[in-house]
Amino acid sequence: MLKHSLGRLKRIQFSWHTLKNFTSSSSCSTTVPKERVDCVVIGAGVVGIAVARELALRGRDVLIVESAPTFGTATSSRNSEVIHAGIYYPPNSLKATFCVRGRELLYKYCSERNIPHKQIGKLIVATRPSEVPKLNHLMNRGIQNGVAGLKMVEGSEAMRMEPELQCIRALLSPVSGILDTHSLMLSLVGEAEDNGATFSYNTTVIGGHLNENSMCLNIFETKCLENWNSRFPSQPDMVLIPKLVVNSAGLSAPVLAKRFEGLHSSFVPPSYYARGCYFTLSSTGIPPFKHLIYPIPEEGGLGVHVTLDLDGQLKFGPDVEWIDGVDDISSFLNKFEYSVCSKRVELFCPEIRKYYPNLKDGSLQPGYSGIRPKLSGPQQSPTDFLIQGEDIHGIAGLVNLFGIESPGLTSSMAIAEYIATKFL
Ligand SMILES: Cc1cc2nc3c(=O)[nH]c(=O)nc-3n(C[C@H](O)[C@H](O)[C@H](O)COP(=O)(O)OP(=O)(O)OC[C@H]3O[C@@H](n4cnc5c(N)ncnc54)[C@H](O)[C@@H]3O)c2cc1C
């Protein structure tokens, strides 16, 4: 049935083009085809892909609908690529549970599939006496969350491990690491496809409606939306009627859920966006650090930290800059502002010099940025991942994933496991 509907989807797109050439009409088709499918995952970021793979491995017929021309072009390719230990999050929160479980699954998966990764360890550093209690608090939290191997070390010991570092005390987390996210996603996509899942790129879900308590999805070819002039086309290219829908649209997940007619607005949390920019260190031969170096977390993020990639390239970031959202369609098409203003370096340098005093002027180059899909705004308490199924909102077969910010990459396989176990 799935193969049939995809063939149909392609034909619809073809007929839409033909129709457009004929009529120059902005409408996508006159009669809207409807297809029943088993599972639809909206969004091919690392979480959506992991969910699709897990559902496919469990024998379900899965269609992944992705607005971009390929997988992983949004937040999943704009992050620190760190495998987090699970230290920062309140005990028993979804973030803590999924991070710890996801880390175990991720290391095992990467080792078995030869996906480039390295357990390089991390030092969270206190650079002032006032930060030491916070470090103790983090250590206690990590222990409560079941993170193994945490060790508090004096500044002198930390600086012996990392001669360029300056700190008065540090928390060593040996289980933290780095990975090649693209290779991970490629592997998960391949495995999902090998188990029958189909990826439909350039395909955007713009909303949905209820039919007999099931969510029907309104689908557009992405191109149809690219010159959108704030008036929605009157009809979608196709309506999909899945038994299970997983809304894994990242930054757009709440915006999209608001467009699901029949889902009460009280179930859709507010969206906030916190951009994080990175600056790379000009290559000077040997990188100054071997471990990940993190300051004490700041509001909205983990602080401007040191991350190494697997080639030894060192980057600093991400900072936290609260930004406004974009209109719904621009959000679905990932038209957020990602450019990195070179002037931000003035904000980075003093933060970095607190733990890396030898940072040379002019050695940082603008890198890239990512945007955190936040559910709480400036000066508000941090929130947990929010995963809502029928038990919460009452709509059969609809699962919304909201606020999948860090440690979403680390948690991806655990989120997939949870969804397949709870909602199939
Ligand atoms: C600066 C930064 C640093 C981070 N560092 C780390 C880290 O070191 N370790 C860690 O564990 N986590 C980290 N994270 C978090 C991690 O990157 C995310 O949690 C994870 O990538 C989220 O994946 P996702 O699949 O939910 O979302 P995304 O990767 O954003 O994927 C969502 C997909 O949905 C598609 N889409 C959107 N709307 C529609 C629609 N209407 N129709 C069809 N498709 C649609 C998008 O095109 C996109 O491909 C970081 C995040 C940021 C912002």
Ligand as a Chemical Component Dictionary entry (heavy atoms), coordinates in Angstrom:
data_LIG
# 
_chem_comp.id                   LIG 
_chem_comp.type                 NON-POLYMER 
_chem_comp.pdbx_formal_charge   0 
_chem_comp.three_letter_code    LIG 
# 
loop_
_chem_comp_atom.comp_id 
_chem_comp_atom.atom_id 
_chem_comp_atom.alt_atom_id 
_chem_comp_atom.type_symbol 
_chem_comp_atom.charge 
_chem_comp_atom.model_Cartn_x 
_chem_comp_atom.model_Cartn_y 
_chem_comp_atom.model_Cartn_z 
_chem_comp_atom.pdbx_ordinal 
LIG C1  C1  C 0 23.629 24.760 18.932 1  
LIG C2  C2  C 0 23.198 23.369 19.283 2  
LIG C3  C3  C 0 24.096 22.459 19.829 3  
LIG C4  C4  C 0 23.694 21.160 20.161 4  
LIG N1  N1  N 0 24.614 20.263 20.599 5  
LIG C5  C5  C 0 24.231 19.009 20.903 6  
LIG C6  C6  C 0 25.174 18.048 21.324 7  
LIG O1  O1  O 0 26.372 18.295 21.352 8  
LIG N2  N2  N 0 24.731 16.821 21.695 9  
LIG C7  C7  C 0 23.410 16.492 21.673 10 
LIG O2  O2  O 0 23.057 15.387 22.083 11 
LIG N3  N3  N 0 22.491 17.372 21.192 12 
LIG C8  C8  C 0 22.877 18.604 20.793 13 
LIG N4  N4  N 0 21.963 19.486 20.306 14 
LIG C9  C9  C 0 20.588 19.057 20.116 15 
LIG C10 C10 C 0 20.408 18.224 18.835 16 
LIG O3  O3  O 0 21.100 18.791 17.756 17 
LIG C11 C11 C 0 18.911 18.154 18.502 18 
LIG O4  O4  O 0 18.212 17.750 19.664 19 
LIG C12 C12 C 0 18.596 17.179 17.395 20 
LIG O5  O5  O 0 19.400 17.410 16.268 21 
LIG C13 C13 C 0 17.133 17.313 17.033 22 
LIG O6  O6  O 0 16.849 16.457 15.963 23 
LIG P1  P1  P 0 15.398 16.463 15.331 24 
LIG O7  O7  O 0 15.346 15.333 14.387 25 
LIG O8  O8  O 0 14.384 16.526 16.429 26 
LIG O9  O9  O 0 15.269 17.904 14.611 27 
LIG P2  P2  P 0 15.874 18.459 13.244 28 
LIG O10 O10 O 0 17.246 17.990 13.008 29 
LIG O11 O11 O 0 15.641 19.922 13.284 30 
LIG O12 O12 O 0 14.957 17.795 12.146 31 
LIG C14 C14 C 0 13.635 18.216 11.896 32 
LIG C15 C15 C 0 13.363 17.990 10.421 33 
LIG O13 O13 O 0 12.003 18.266 10.155 34 
LIG C16 C16 C 0 11.916 18.860 8.873  35 
LIG N5  N5  N 0 10.636 19.580 8.829  36 
LIG C17 C17 C 0 10.293 20.678 9.537  37 
LIG N6  N6  N 0 9.017  21.013 9.265  38 
LIG C18 C18 C 0 8.556  20.114 8.376  39 
LIG C19 C19 C 0 7.298  19.934 7.731  40 
LIG N7  N7  N 0 6.275  20.754 7.991  41 
LIG N8  N8  N 0 7.157  18.921 6.832  42 
LIG C20 C20 C 0 8.203  18.070 6.585  43 
LIG N9  N9  N 0 9.420  18.187 7.182  44 
LIG C21 C21 C 0 9.580  19.197 8.072  45 
LIG C22 C22 C 0 13.122 19.773 8.836  46 
LIG O14 O14 O 0 13.482 20.098 7.504  47 
LIG C23 C23 C 0 14.170 18.915 9.525  48 
LIG O15 O15 O 0 14.930 18.147 8.625  49 
LIG C24 C24 C 0 22.344 20.784 19.958 50 
LIG C25 C25 C 0 21.433 21.696 19.409 51 
LIG C26 C26 C 0 21.856 22.972 19.068 52 
LIG C27 C27 C 0 20.860 23.937 18.451 53 
# 
loop_
_chem_comp_bond.comp_id 
_chem_comp_bond.atom_id_1 
_chem_comp_bond.atom_id_2 
_chem_comp_bond.value_order 
_chem_comp_bond.pdbx_ordinal 
LIG C1  C2  SING 1  
LIG C2  C3  SING 2  
LIG C2  C26 DOUB 3  
LIG C3  C4  DOUB 4  
LIG C4  N1  SING 5  
LIG C4  C24 SING 6  
LIG N1  C5  DOUB 7  
LIG C5  C6  SING 8  
LIG C5  C8  SING 9  
LIG C6  O1  DOUB 10 
LIG C6  N2  SING 11 
LIG N2  C7  SING 12 
LIG C7  O2  DOUB 13 
LIG C7  N3  SING 14 
LIG N3  C8  DOUB 15 
LIG C8  N4  SING 16 
LIG N4  C9  SING 17 
LIG N4  C24 SING 18 
LIG C9  C10 SING 19 
LIG C10 O3  SING 20 
LIG C10 C11 SING 21 
LIG C11 O4  SING 22 
LIG C11 C12 SING 23 
LIG C12 O5  SING 24 
LIG C12 C13 SING 25 
LIG C13 O6  SING 26 
LIG O6  P1  SING 27 
LIG P1  O7  DOUB 28 
LIG P1  O8  SING 29 
LIG P1  O9  SING 30 
LIG O9  P2  SING 31 
LIG P2  O10 DOUB 32 
LIG P2  O11 SING 33 
LIG P2  O12 SING 34 
LIG O12 C14 SING 35 
LIG C14 C15 SING 36 
LIG C15 O13 SING 37 
LIG C15 C23 SING 38 
LIG O13 C16 SING 39 
LIG C16 N5  SING 40 
LIG C16 C22 SING 41 
LIG N5  C17 SING 42 
LIG N5  C21 SING 43 
LIG C17 N6  DOUB 44 
LIG N6  C18 SING 45 
LIG C18 C19 SING 46 
LIG C18 C21 DOUB 47 
LIG C19 N7  SING 48 
LIG C19 N8  DOUB 49 
LIG N8  C20 SING 50 
LIG C20 N9  DOUB 51 
LIG N9  C21 SING 52 
LIG C22 O14 SING 53 
LIG C22 C23 SING 54 
LIG C23 O15 SING 55 
LIG C24 C25 DOUB 56 
LIG C25 C26 SING 57 
LIG C26 C27 SING 58 
# 
